[in-house]
């Protein structure tokens, strides 16, 4: 009766572990201690097993028995292992005469043991280990004691499984929490964790009077590295950058990754703003050293913006935004440098942001317009095509020329949707004039931002198919400076466009001081001589010589030559004398709306 009561009390104690944080080891230790109060034995031990009888946990009521538990694993035999393997209890009332465990039994006797009784720990149709009960004199267990031993072994197994499930759940929760606060590529804190640390840093600064600062780091021309070496190399570079930045910072600083190639450093408890500048200089200097990526040396630079916490502007969003604004100014200055936010930069950034928002709305609401400047044949004066020129019909400022919004569009990436809109509108215009011009062609300007996008050729192909436009009737114009700054991506894009069948032209030729033989590198069809050279025709011998040389070489290469910016009769006569094929300029026609082109065609002999 007493035994049943003690067993019941022990089972209740085990039940309480369900509502506690008892570890697996804690449950085992509790079992080996309390089981001695229920079953008349002198010692107890327990082992949890894994695959191939690997011992994961062991516990015993004293150190000698703990050695005995481990001894069975060492020897590969013993009653505990046998109970685990067979799922049946194993009773050895006298180790001195036992012949089943010839290696184990003598060693156990040497340690002062005389009898051992092992019970499998069963749960969910399997076994997770076994419990051993020991006597220091030969003897047997009553059936009631053996039953109690098996009950305790099975109950302990159930609670251990519960503890394992709880531990696994907690580990999963910790892992999910960690992932929610860290960047998966670099393992750095992400924006969420950065916000939290900035908030705490600002709170501390109010008490300690230390100065928190935020450094916003953006890698210069990272996209070019990513595109030329591949995304895998790009990821390796980001990891290497993160490691180098981490080694550069002070122990208490926080380094976070907040975007593709954007990192933010929180410098806590600075003495003054000058320390933040010193840190930014250290960052730019370290990142300017080459990286070894996939056996190839890669050189990059970084632009760093600095924001110092100040009264009224201490929120994480404000500090990060200010540092981002300052970084953008550093990047505008050519990159590889740092800039500290000030009120002038804030005002300029706010103005730029308003301009970007207005331009985005303009694209979405259809405020873009096209005008067309005719392109004439020099030999016969007939219209051979038009150049499509985009304008922004601003609701307050009227019609804006490209120079007033295209630079912003290129900086923000809005040039991509604007460029696609222009190409679509050009294809529609071709339908309008295709029957009125023999072999018509419409020229569209293309920016470096568009050309360096890997999906640009496919986008052009899609538009042409959508409008059933002959590719040869579309001329894509690329400025000479874009070609000279090419890292290989522009040439690849031009080659893909050439395969589509569009006409390609170098615009503003001569402004980039391009070597004439450089033309052979690019799969172009036309050269458009810049107006700055055309302006001097007939009056400046050097300009005349340059235009003549460019024309002759282009013809030798099988290229068509277009003279831009013809504004006088003398210039028109001279472009004919040097052999230019096509011409455009205010002397012949200003850019016109579609209706104006209709009227011009109708007024010209042989046109319309």
C-alpha positions in Angstrom: 0.0 0.0 0.0 2.9 2.3 0.9 4.6 1.5 -2.3 1.5 2.3 -4.4 1.1 5.7 -2.6 4.8 6.6 -3.2 4.4 5.5 -6.9 1.3 7.7 -7.2 3.1 10.7 -5.7 6.0 10.2 -8.0 3.7 10.1 -11.0 2.1 13.3 -9.9 5.5 14.9 -9.7 6.3 13.8 -13.2 2.9 15.2 -14.4 4.0 18.6 -13.0 6.9 18.7 -15.4 4.5 19.2 -18.2 3.9 22.8 -16.9 7.6 23.5 -16.2 10.7 24.0 -18.2 12.3 20.8 -17.0 15.0 19.7 -19.5 15.5 16.2 -20.6 18.5 15.8 -18.3 16.5 17.2 -15.5 13.8 14.6 -15.9 16.4 11.8 -16.0 18.1 13.1 -12.9 14.7 13.4 -11.1 13.8 9.8 -12.1 17.1 8.2 -10.8 16.8 10.1 -7.5 13.1 9.4 -6.7 12.8 5.9 -8.0 14.8 4.7 -5.0 11.9 5.7 -2.8 9.5 3.6 -4.7 11.4 0.4 -5.5 13.6 -1.4 -2.9 17.0 -1.0 -4.7 20.3 0.5 -3.8 20.9 2.5 -7.1 19.4 3.5 -10.4 20.6 4.6 -13.8 19.1 5.5 -17.1 20.3 6.0 -20.7 18.6 7.6 -23.7 19.6 6.2 -27.0 19.7 7.3 -30.6 20.4 5.4 -33.8 22.9 2.6 -33.5 22.6 2.8 -29.7 24.4 6.1 -29.5 24.0 7.4 -26.0 22.5 10.9 -26.0 21.8 11.4 -22.3 22.8 9.4 -19.1 22.0 9.8 -15.5 22.5 7.8 -12.3 22.0 8.0 -8.6 25.8 8.1 -8.0 29.0 8.5 -10.0 29.9 4.8 -9.9 26.6 3.9 -11.5 27.0 6.7 -14.1 30.3 4.9 -15.1 28.4 1.6 -15.3 25.8 3.1 -17.7 28.6 4.4 -20.0 30.5 1.1 -19.7 27.7 -0.7 -21.5 28.0 1.6 -24.5 31.8 1.1 -24.4 31.5 -2.7 -24.3 28.5 -2.9 -26.7 26.6 -5.1 -24.3 24.7 -5.1 -21.0 21.2 -5.4 -19.6 20.3 -1.8 -20.4 21.3 -2.2 -24.1 19.5 -5.5 -24.2 16.3 -4.0 -22.8 16.5 -1.1 -25.3 17.1 -3.4 -28.3 14.4 -6.0 -27.5 11.8 -3.9 -25.8 11.6 -6.5 -22.9 12.7 -6.1 -19.3 16.0 -7.8 -18.5 16.4 -9.2 -15.0 19.9 -10.3 -13.7 19.5 -11.3 -10.0 23.2 -12.3 -9.6 25.9 -10.8 -11.8 28.5 -13.3 -10.3 26.9 -16.2 -12.1 25.5 -14.3 -15.2 26.7 -15.7 -18.5 24.6 -13.5 -20.9 26.9 -10.4 -20.5 30.3 -12.0 -20.2 32.3 -8.8 -20.5 29.9 -6.5 -18.6 29.1 -8.5 -15.6 32.6 -9.0 -14.2 33.3 -5.2 -14.6 30.1 -4.4 -12.8 31.0 -6.8 -9.9 34.3 -5.1 -9.6 32.4 -1.8 -9.0 30.5 -3.4 -6.1 27.3 -4.3 -7.9 25.5 -7.7 -7.5 22.2 -7.5 -9.4 20.7 -5.3 -12.1 17.2 -5.0 -13.5 16.6 -3.1 -16.8 13.4 -1.8 -18.2 12.9 -0.4 -21.7 11.6 3.2 -21.9 8.7 2.8 -24.3 6.8 5.6 -26.1 4.8 6.0 -29.4 5.3 2.4 -30.3 9.1 2.6 -30.1 11.9 2.9 -27.5 14.0 5.9 -26.5 16.3 4.2 -23.9 16.2 2.0 -20.8 16.3 2.4 -17.0 18.5 0.2 -14.7 17.9 -0.7 -11.1 20.8 -2.0 -9.1 21.4 -4.0 -5.9 24.7 -4.4 -4.0 23.6 -7.9 -2.9 22.3 -10.7 -5.1 18.5 -10.8 -5.1 15.3 -10.5 -7.1 12.5 -7.9 -7.6 8.9 -8.8 -6.7 6.4 -8.6 -9.5 5.0 -5.5 -8.0 8.4 -3.8 -7.9 9.2 -4.9 -11.5 5.8 -3.5 -12.6 6.5 -0.2 -10.8 9.9 0.0 -12.4 8.4 -0.5 -15.9 5.6 2.0 -15.2 8.2 4.7 -14.1 10.4 3.9 -17.2 7.4 4.3 -19.5 6.0 7.5 -17.8 9.5 9.0 -17.9 9.7 8.3 -21.6 6.4 10.0 -22.3 7.5 13.1 -20.4 10.9 13.2 -22.1 9.1 13.2 -25.5 7.0 16.0 -24.3 10.1 17.9 -23.2 11.8 17.2 -26.5 8.7 18.6 -28.3 8.7 21.7 -26.1 12.5 22.2 -26.7 12.1 21.8 -30.5 9.2 24.3 -30.4 11.2 26.8 -28.5 14.2 26.3 -30.8 12.0 26.8 -33.8 10.6 29.9 -32.2 14.1 31.2 -31.5 15.1 30.5 -35.0 12.1 32.2 -36.5 12.7 35.2 -34.2 16.3 35.3 -35.3 15.5 35.1 -39.0 12.9 37.9 -38.6 15.7 40.2 -37.3 18.6 39.2 -39.5 19.6 39.3 -43.1 19.7 35.8 -44.6 22.7 36.4 -46.8 25.1 38.2 -44.5 23.6 37.2 -41.1 23.7 40.9 -40.1 20.9 42.6 -38.3 18.1 43.8 -40.7 16.2 47.0 -40.7 13.8 45.9 -38.0 16.6 45.1 -35.5 18.5 48.2 -36.5 15.4 50.4 -35.7 15.2 48.8 -32.3 18.9 49.5 -31.6 18.8 53.1 -32.8 15.8 53.7 -30.5 17.8 52.3 -27.5 20.9 54.3 -28.5 19.0 57.5 -28.6 17.4 56.8 -25.2 20.8 56.1 -23.7 22.2 59.3 -25.2 19.7 61.4 -23.3 21.1 60.0 -20.1 24.8 59.7 -20.9 25.1 62.7 -23.3 26.9 60.5 -25.8 26.4 61.2 -29.5 24.7 58.4 -31.6 25.4 58.6 -35.4 24.1 56.6 -38.4 26.3 55.9 -41.4 24.5 54.9 -44.6 26.8 52.9 -46.9 26.0 52.2 -50.6 28.4 50.3 -52.8 29.2 52.3 -56.0 28.5 50.5 -59.3 27.7 47.2 -57.5 25.1 46.4 -60.2 27.9 46.4 -62.8 29.8 43.8 -60.8 26.7 41.8 -60.3 25.9 41.8 -64.0 29.4 41.2 -65.3 30.4 38.4 -62.8 27.0 37.0 -62.0 24.7 37.0 -59.0 26.6 34.4 -57.1 29.8 36.4 -57.3 27.7 39.5 -56.3 26.4 37.6 -53.2 30.0 36.6 -52.3 31.1 40.2 -52.6 28.3 41.3 -50.3 29.3 38.8 -47.7 33.0 39.8 -48.0 32.0 43.5 -47.6 29.9 42.7 -44.5 32.9 40.8 -43.0 35.3 43.6 -43.8 32.9 46.3 -42.4 32.4 44.2 -39.2 36.2 44.1 -38.7 36.5 47.8 -39.3 33.9 48.9 -36.7 34.2 49.3 -32.9 32.9 46.4 -30.7 29.8 48.3 -29.6 28.7 49.4 -33.1 25.8 47.8 -35.0 26.2 46.9 -38.7 23.0 46.1 -40.6 22.2 45.3 -44.1 19.1 47.2 -45.2 19.0 46.6 -49.0 20.7 45.0 -51.9 24.1 46.7 -51.6 23.1 49.0 -48.8 24.5 48.8 -45.2 23.9 51.0 -42.2 26.2 51.4 -39.2 25.0 52.7 -35.8 27.8 54.3 -34.0 26.8 54.5 -30.3 28.1 56.8 -27.6 30.4 59.0 -29.7 32.2 61.9 -28.1 31.4 64.2 -31.0 30.4 64.3 -34.7 34.0 64.3 -35.7 34.3 60.6 -34.7 31.5 59.7 -37.1 33.5 61.4 -39.9 36.6 59.5 -38.9 34.6 56.2 -39.0 33.2 57.1 -42.5 36.8 57.8 -43.8 37.9 54.4 -42.4 35.0 52.7 -44.1 35.6 54.2 -47.5 39.3 53.4 -47.2 38.8 49.8 -46.2 36.2 49.1 -49.0 38.5 50.7 -51.6 40.9 47.8 -51.1 40.4 45.1 -53.7 38.3 42.0 -52.9 39.2 38.5 -54.1 36.0 36.9 -55.4 36.1 33.5 -57.0 39.8 33.9 -57.7 39.3 37.2 -59.4 40.3 40.6 -58.0 37.3 42.9 -57.7 37.7 46.6 -57.0 34.8 48.7 -55.7 34.2 52.0 -53.8 31.5 53.1 -51.4 29.5 56.3 -50.8 28.8 57.0 -47.2 26.2 59.4 -45.7 26.4 60.6 -42.1 23.5 61.6 -39.9 24.0 62.7 -36.2 21.1 62.4 -33.8 19.7 65.9 -32.9 16.8 67.1 -30.9 13.6 66.6 -32.7 15.2 64.4 -35.4 16.1 61.3 -33.3 13.7 58.6 -34.7 15.2 55.6 -36.5 13.4 56.5 -39.7 14.6 60.1 -39.6 18.2 59.2 -38.9 18.3 56.6 -41.6 16.6 58.8 -44.1 19.0 61.7 -43.4 22.0 59.4 -43.7 20.6 58.1 -47.0 20.1 61.6 -48.3 23.7 62.5 -47.4 24.9 59.3 -49.1 23.1 60.2 -52.3 25.0 63.5 -52.3 28.3 61.7 -51.8 27.4 59.4 -54.7 26.5 62.5 -56.9 30.1 63.7 -56.3 31.4 60.6 -57.9 31.4 58.0 -55.1 34.1 56.7 -52.9 33.6 59.6 -50.5 31.4 60.6 -47.5 29.0 63.5 -46.8 27.3 64.7 -43.6 23.7 65.8 -43.7 22.9 69.5 -43.3 19.9 71.7 -43.9 20.8 72.6 -47.4 21.1 69.0 -48.4 17.7 68.3 -46.7 16.0 71.0 -48.7 17.5 69.8 -51.9 16.5 66.3 -51.2 12.9 67.3 -50.4 12.8 69.2 -53.7 14.1 66.2 -55.5 11.6 63.9 -53.8 8.7 66.2 -54.8 10.0 66.2 -58.3 10.2 62.4 -58.4 6.7 62.1 -57.1 5.4 64.5 -59.7 7.3 62.7 -62.5 5.9 59.3 -61.3 2.4 60.7 -61.4 3.1 62.1 -64.8 4.0 58.7 -66.1 1.0 57.1 -64.5 -1.5 59.8 -65.6 -0.3 60.2 -69.2 1.3 63.7 -69.0 4.1 62.6 -71.4 3.9 63.9 -75.0 5.9 63.3 -78.2 7.0 65.8 -80.7 8.7 64.9 -83.9 11.6 66.5 -85.8 11.8 65.5 -89.4 14.9 63.9 -90.8 15.6 64.9 -94.5 17.6 63.3 -97.3 20.5 65.6 -98.2 20.6 64.6 -101.9 16.9 65.2 -102.7 15.5 67.0 -99.7 12.7 64.5 -99.1 11.6 63.4 -95.6 13.1 60.1 -94.7 11.8 59.8 -91.1 11.4 61.6 -87.8 13.1 61.7 -84.4 10.6 61.2 -81.6 11.3 63.7 -78.8 9.6 63.3 -75.4 8.1 66.3 -73.5 6.4 66.6 -70.2 3.2 68.5 -70.2 3.4 69.7 -66.6 0.1 70.8 -65.1 1.6 73.9 -63.6 4.8 74.6 -65.5 3.7 73.9 -69.0 5.6 71.8 -71.6 9.0 70.8 -70.3 12.0 69.9 -72.5 13.9 66.6 -71.8 16.7 68.4 -70.0 14.3 69.4 -67.3 13.2 65.9 -66.3 15.2 63.2 -68.1 18.2 63.4 -65.6 15.8 62.9 -62.7 14.1 60.1 -64.6 17.4 58.3 -65.2 18.4 58.7 -61.5 15.1 57.2 -60.3 14.7 54.5 -62.9 11.6 56.2 -64.2 13.3 56.5 -67.6 12.5 52.8 -68.1 8.6 53.2 -68.2 9.0 56.5 -70.0 11.2 54.9 -72.6 8.8 52.1 -73.2 5.9 54.6 -73.5 8.0 56.5 -76.1 8.7 53.3 -78.1 5.0 52.3 -78.1 4.0 55.8 -79.2 6.6 55.7 -82.0 5.2 52.4 -83.3 1.7 54.0 -83.4 3.1 57.0 -85.3 4.8 54.7 -87.9 1.3 53.4 -88.8 0.2 56.9 -89.3 3.0 57.9 -91.7 4.2 54.6 -93.1 2.3 54.9 -96.4 3.5 58.5 -96.9 7.3 58.0 -96.6 9.3 55.5 -98.6 11.1 53.2 -96.2 10.2 55.3 -93.2 12.2 55.3 -90.0 11.5 56.8 -86.6 14.4 57.5 -84.2 14.0 57.0 -80.5 16.6 58.0 -77.9 17.8 55.3 -75.5 19.5 55.9 -72.1 22.3 54.0 -70.5 19.9 53.0 -67.7 17.7 51.2 -70.3 20.6 49.6 -72.1 22.2 48.2 -69.0 19.0 46.4 -68.0 19.2 42.8 -69.1 15.5 42.7 -70.1 15.7 45.7 -72.4 16.1 43.9 -75.7 13.2 41.5 -74.8 11.1 44.5 -74.0 11.8 46.1 -77.4 11.0 42.9 -79.2 7.7 42.6 -77.3 6.6 46.2 -78.2 7.5 45.7 -81.9 5.5 42.5 -82.0 2.5 44.1 -80.2 2.3 46.8 -82.9 3.4 44.5 -85.8 6.2 47.0 -86.5 9.0 46.2 -88.9 12.1 46.4 -86.7 14.1 48.1 -89.5 11.8 51.1 -89.3 12.9 51.8 -85.6 16.2 53.5 -85.0 17.5 53.4 -81.4 19.9 56.3 -80.7 22.6 55.9 -78.1 24.9 58.7 -77.1 28.6 58.4 -77.7 29.4 58.8 -74.0 27.3 55.8 -73.1 29.4 53.7 -75.5 32.7 55.0 -74.2 31.7 54.2 -70.5 30.6 50.7 -71.5 31.8 47.8 -69.4 30.5 45.2 -71.9 26.8 45.3 -71.1 26.0 47.9 -73.6 27.7 46.1 -76.4 25.9 42.9 -75.5 22.6 44.8 -75.5 23.3 46.4 -78.9 24.2 43.0 -80.4 20.9 41.6 -79.1 19.0 44.6 -80.5 20.8 44.1 -83.8 19.6 40.5 -84.0 16.1 41.8 -83.6 16.6 43.9 -86.7 16.3 47.5 -85.4 18.5 50.3 -86.8 21.2 51.5 -84.3 22.7 55.0 -84.3 25.5 56.8 -82.3 24.0 60.1 -81.2 26.0 63.3 -80.5 29.1 61.8 -82.1 32.3 63.8 -81.3 31.2 65.0 -77.9 33.0 62.1 -76.1 36.2 62.5 -78.0 35.8 59.0 -79.3 38.4 57.6 -81.6 37.0 57.2 -85.1 38.2 53.6 -85.3 36.2 53.0 -82.1 33.2 52.8 -84.3 34.2 49.3 -85.4 33.5 47.9 -81.9 29.8 48.6 -82.1 27.1 47.1 -84.4 25.7 50.5 -85.4 24.2 51.6 -88.7 24.3 55.4 -88.4 26.5 58.1 -87.0 24.8 61.4 -86.0 27.4 64.2 -86.0 26.9 66.5 -83.0 25.6 70.0 -83.7 28.8 71.5 -82.1 30.8 70.4 -85.2 28.0 71.2 -87.7 27.9 74.8 -86.3 31.4 75.5 -87.5 31.0 74.1 -91.1 32.2 76.6 -93.6 33.6 79.0 -90.9 35.9 76.8 -88.9 38.4 74.7 -90.9 38.9 72.2 -88.0 35.2 71.5 -87.7 34.9 71.1 -91.4 37.9 68.7 -91.5 36.4 66.7 -88.6 33.0 66.4 -90.2 34.6 65.4 -93.5 36.8 62.8 -91.9 34.0 61.3 -89.8 31.8 61.1 -92.9 34.4 59.4 -95.1 35.3 56.9 -92.4 31.7 56.1 -91.6 31.0 55.5 -95.3 34.1 53.3 -95.5 32.5 51.3 -92.7 29.1 51.2 -94.5 27.4 53.6 -92.1 24.9 56.3 -92.8 25.9 59.8 -91.6 23.3 62.2 -90.1 24.2 65.9 -89.5 22.3 67.3 -86.5 21.6 70.9 -85.6 21.6 72.5 -89.1 20.4 76.0 -88.5 21.6 77.9 -91.6 21.6 77.6 -95.3 25.4 77.6 -95.4 25.5 74.7 -93.0 23.0 72.8 -95.1 25.1 73.4 -98.2 28.3 72.3 -96.4 26.9 69.0 -95.0 26.0 68.2 -98.6 29.5 69.0 -99.8 31.2 66.8 -97.2 28.9 63.9 -98.1 26.4 63.6 -95.2 23.4 61.4 -96.1 20.7 62.8 -93.8 20.1 66.1 -92.0 17.9 67.6 -89.3 17.8 71.0 -87.6 15.8 74.1 -87.0 16.7 75.5 -90.5 14.6 72.8 -92.0 12.0 72.2 -89.3 11.4 72.6 -85.6 10.1 69.6 -83.7 6.3 69.3 -84.6 3.3 67.6 -83.2 1.9 64.7 -85.3 -0.5 67.1 -87.1 2.4 69.4 -88.0 4.2 66.5 -89.6 1.1 65.6 -91.6 0.9 69.2 -92.9 4.6 69.2 -93.7 4.3 66.0 -95.7 1.3 67.3 -97.6 3.2 70.5 -98.5 6.3 68.7 -99.9 6.4 67.5 -103.5 6.4 63.8 -103.8 5.4 63.4 -100.1 1.9 62.6 -98.8 
